[in-house]
Amino acid sequence: MSGVTDTLISIIFIISAGLMILILLKLRQRNLLVSAGNFDENYSGEAKDPGQFEEPDDDALDEMQELLDLASE
């Protein structure tokens, strides 16, 4: 009976060690991205100025008109 218990405990330890290694690798990758400036830890996902998209500018309207003209052909 102790052989089965030892084997089961060994499997549990191996799985937990594997999970810890994966977590450490993910943390390392995130820290590398932060140090390279490609990732901000305080990223919230919100637009800095959401009001800027309420009214389109003239360039955007011209591009939209061109796309509509191409689509209607």
C-alpha positions in Angstrom: 0.0 0.0 0.0 2.9 2.4 0.7 4.2 1.9 -2.8 0.9 3.3 -4.3 0.9 6.2 -1.8 4.6 7.1 -2.6 3.9 7.0 -6.3 0.8 9.2 -5.9 2.6 11.8 -3.8 5.5 11.8 -6.3 3.1 12.5 -9.1 1.5 15.3 -7.2 4.9 16.8 -6.4 5.9 16.6 -10.1 2.7 18.3 -11.3 3.0 21.1 -8.7 6.7 21.6 -9.6 5.7 21.9 -13.3 3.0 24.4 -12.5 5.4 26.5 -10.4 7.9 26.5 -13.3 5.3 27.6 -15.7 4.2 30.5 -13.4 7.8 31.6 -13.0 8.4 31.5 -16.7 5.3 33.7 -17.3 6.4 36.2 -14.7 9.9 36.3 -16.3 8.4 36.9 -19.7 6.2 39.7 -18.3 9.1 41.3 -16.6 11.2 41.2 -19.8 8.4 43.0 -21.6 8.1 45.6 -18.9 11.8 46.3 -18.9 11.8 46.6 -22.7 9.0 49.1 -22.5 6.5 47.0 -24.5 4.1 46.6 -21.6 2.8 48.9 -18.9 1.9 47.4 -15.6 -0.7 50.0 -15.0 -2.5 49.4 -18.3 -6.3 49.7 -17.8 -7.5 49.3 -21.4 -9.4 52.6 -21.3 -9.0 55.3 -24.0 -6.9 58.3 -22.9 -9.4 60.7 -24.5 -12.6 58.9 -25.5 -14.2 62.1 -26.7 -11.8 62.5 -29.6 -13.7 59.7 -31.5 -17.2 61.3 -31.1 -16.7 63.6 -34.1 -14.8 62.4 -37.2 -12.2 64.8 -38.7 -12.3 65.8 -42.4 -9.6 63.3 -43.4 -11.6 60.4 -41.9 -14.7 61.5 -43.7 -12.8 61.7 -47.0 -11.4 58.2 -46.5 -14.9 56.9 -45.7 -16.3 58.5 -48.8 -13.6 56.9 -50.9 -14.3 53.5 -49.4 -18.0 53.9 -50.0 -17.4 54.9 -53.6 -15.2 51.9 -54.1 -17.7 49.6 -52.6 -20.6 50.9 -54.7 -18.7 50.2 -58.0 
